[in-house]
């Protein structure tokens, strides 16, 4: 059930009251001479990655204003993504990123950016109870709400919990506030360490429930497409009216370590148990207001003409044991990991399906038992140079030579170079899929491992001849062999299934970011340029240029009681044939029939920090109307129109 803005506002006020109520009552009995003893500088956040570096100090909590109003930082993955134009919809990384995930894995990843990983749960070390609430709302139904509370029960023991909600309303095919996406997640966490700090324990439980209504994109009324005809938003007709995707995840994670010989040798163990369930349903027999049934959207119906109800469940238990250590010059981490996994695919029950082109595949149930070996080692000599090697190997299994990735990195001063090589097997969905509208089986006629070889050179330097100037730049050459991707049906913009290139594809990627200020005016410009992933590449589609620029004026006012920013930002990407999306398989696939033109999205924002509270107001897509009326993020999925966004974040330290 989707929640309206009014109900969401009540949730926000209720959460704020729960956090602030006791504090307000206590504030009435303290006098004016009382000083604030607790705050951002007395509260530190610790992650599992810190303990894997044998570091327990953590970092102070982030109170900066720069990321607060940028929507990509509202989620757990802040990289640039291609989505379906609305908050919480299916998404995939927009820019190239090497795949280092080995072994059995489900391969249903379009909702990953909204789900928190157990290994990235924050743990707090505070001298007082620490809590915060954040709430973001827009005039078109975008919504993000999070409330978190943690406290120390004893000097070395703390517990906490958080709740998160991400939601959005439909912007296509409706004139009312109908729900599109609802995401709910609850996290419980605890941290313990002994007085001598030799033993450390982190435990977390993450439960995520994600429900996304699938509309299948805009259904054009004619075969001749004009951009101005596709930006009527609420008056557009869509392909699907009754389809829903469900992505449920549960993860229990435990990390504990014990220092055997000071900081030189520490033994650790990680237990990780997780479950992922994906379900897709659609009422094929019902028709929309125009009299078109949902069934007309799909390339085929293999099992049941009246109903689609495809389900898949993946369960996995991992145990990792290792040794790590750290000195002033040397760091190392060596481990072995076992993985026991089970996959269960349950397609739509057979009904009246006409005459299918091929015999429908039956349910699939598979078990996997795998082992991995890996680690990393680094040598650092002050700040002059550093050398690091890291890798992981999975023997046998899908391929007799196994799977692996290996990375070497060297740094001297501001310059660094990195070499990466990998061999990765297909995920489980690429090997086998069974559903009401698609099916394939490559468990016997197997794909080859995808091979990647990559060389990158990076520069990060504060410019000595210019005050307050920071430059980051990198150049990367990637060579991909036997690349796996999802292809389209000939002459149709519909998913055909997985395919594999037999040759090698080359990508050349340049990145630059320049940050500087002039007085109280700050500038932040970044751009990524990719060669080799345009429409001539049958497997990879990336815009040639993706850029973002921000400029803002920042100053204190009211005797430094308020820190404010007022500014503007522009996002730009060039034209390309972006991936299309298949709702029934939860996969993006290559297509050659729709070109997403280049577009820019300009926004203006005002951000203010008043003691423990931070707020922002933003007008997004100011330049709407200077173009054909909108832009596409995915073929036949438009991005948001102009809108007003508002957000508040409030922290409490007692």
Secondary structure by P-SEA (a helix, b strand, c coil): ccccaaaaaaaaaaaaaaacaaaaaaaaacccccccccccccbbbbcaaaaaacccccccccccccccccccccccccccccccccccccccccbbbbbcccccccccccccccccccccbbbbbccccccbbbbbbcccccbbbbbbbbbbcccccccbbbbbbbbbbbccccccccccbbbbbbbbbbbbbcccccbbbbbbbbbbbbbbbbcccccccccccccccccccccccccccbbbbbbbbbbbbbbbbbbccccccccbbbbbbbbbbbbbbbccccccccccccccccccccccccbbbbbbbbbbbbbbbbccccccccccccbbbbbbbbbbbbccccccccccccccccbbbbbbbbccccbbbbbbccccbbbbbbcccccccccccccbbbbbbbbcccbbbbbbbbcccccccccccccccccccccccccccbbbbbbbbbbbbcccccccbbbbbbbbbbbbcbbbbbbbcccccccccbbbbcbbbbbbbbbbbbbbbcccbbbbbbbbbbcccccccccbbbbcccbbbbbbccccccccccccccbbbbbbbcccccbbbbccccbbbbbcccccccbbbbbcbbbbbcccbbbbbbbcccccccccccccccccccccccccccbbbbbbcc
